[in-house]
Amino acid sequence: MEIMIEKAAPKDADALLQYLKQIGAETDNLTFGAEGLPITAEAEAAYLRQIENSHDEIMLVAKENGKIVGSASLSRLPRRMKHRGEFGVSVLKEFWNKGIGSRLLLEIIHFAKEHSFEVIDLQVRSDNLSAIHLYERFGFRKIGMHPAFYKIGSEEVSFDYMCLRIP
């Protein structure tokens, strides 16, 4: 298995949206389900063009034989919060526990250091112990919890807030 990590490009827009539908159907750890995100491939391509050379945002994809199997993003927050960035990562279920999330996170941290981010924030489902363990291995620490971050049907799902200070 050879996994390539690269910046997402406008040509990846349609495949990325299909990936998000698949990952949304595979897990309840995300804020969306099998419907994916409500945007068009054209809108996604425009967004990817906008961030191609940004110092404030990045989106990475992990590919096996050209197929997207993971993604990660970091977006700088605005105004008085511009020292911080919000992070998200996902990996197709069949590729869990193969080091892809770690590789994506390493690349995000590298980007954050190069572009003067001071803090990376994330939200993670409180019962997603594998993801929490990954984040803790990289130095993230829990700073709070939202007891009803989202609902799946009638089930309220708690999320932890975590952050990493960039040295």
KETORTI-374615 format. One record per residue (C-alpha): x, y, z. Coordinates in pm, whole numbers, plus 50000, padded with zeros to 5 digits. Example, Ala and Ser with C-alpha at 12.3 -4.5 7.8 and 13.67 -1.06 7.14 Angstrom:
2
512304955050780
513674989450714
// end
This chain:
167
500005000050000
501555032849888
499755063550016
500625097549868
499835129150065
499355160449854
497585193649852
494055190649721
493765206649377
490745219049182
490875187148973
490145167549296
486825185349362
484415158849236
486415129949386
486645148549717
482875153749733
482335116649655
484865107849925
482955129150176
479705111050093
481425077650145
483085087450471
479835102950594
478075069750532
480815049550706
480985067251040
478955088351281
482105106851394
481505135551151
478995163951154
477425151050831
476235117650704
475945100150368
474575132250212
478075147150226
478405184550194
475745205550020
478015221049758
478645215349390
481855202549237
482245236949074
482015254349412
484485229849565
486905235049274
486625272849320
487385269049692
490405246949617
491675272549364
491265299749627
493395281549885
496045267149650
498705292149757
497165304050082
499085309550403
495795308050595
494265275350473
495275241550342
493465210150239
495385177950199
494315145150047
495755110550101
495565089349785
496115052849709
496435046249335
494845080249268
491795073649491
491205096949786
491315076650108
491815104950358
491715142650391
492735169550636
492315206950650
493415236850852
491775271050830
492975302351008
490335319251220
489545356151158
490415388651332
491515385751697
491615348151660
493975348051361
496715331651567
494505300351572
493385275351312
490615249451299
491665214451203
489725184751068
490765150350943
489045119250814
490125085750670
488065059050495
487195031050735
489125004150544
492275025650592
491915031950967
494915022951185
497385024050895
499115056750996
497325078750741
495755101451003
499175105751166
500795114650835
498075139950753
498335155451100
502125158251071
501735177050741
499135200250896
501415207951193
504295214750952
502105239050753
500975255851076
504585261251188
505645274750847
502745299550841
502925312851198
499875295951349
500185295551727
497325271951815
495445244251633
491905237651756
489715207551688
486485191751799
486255153851836
483425131251935
483925124052307
483625086452260
486025085151961
488885072252174
491095062551878
491045098051742
491545113252088
494545090452143
496005101551808
495605138251895
497095133452243
500145116052089
500795148151895
500415169952205
496785181152181
495045185252513
491385186152605
490185220852697
486445215152724
483395195252624
480105203152455
477455178752584
475125180952282
477365191551993
475045174751742
472195149951726
471785117851530
468065111551538
467215117051904
470715108652033
472705138452157
476405134552079
479055150552301
482265164852159
485535174152325
487395205952237
491145200752205
494035223352115
497715221952035
500085250752101
502595253351818
506135257351954
// end
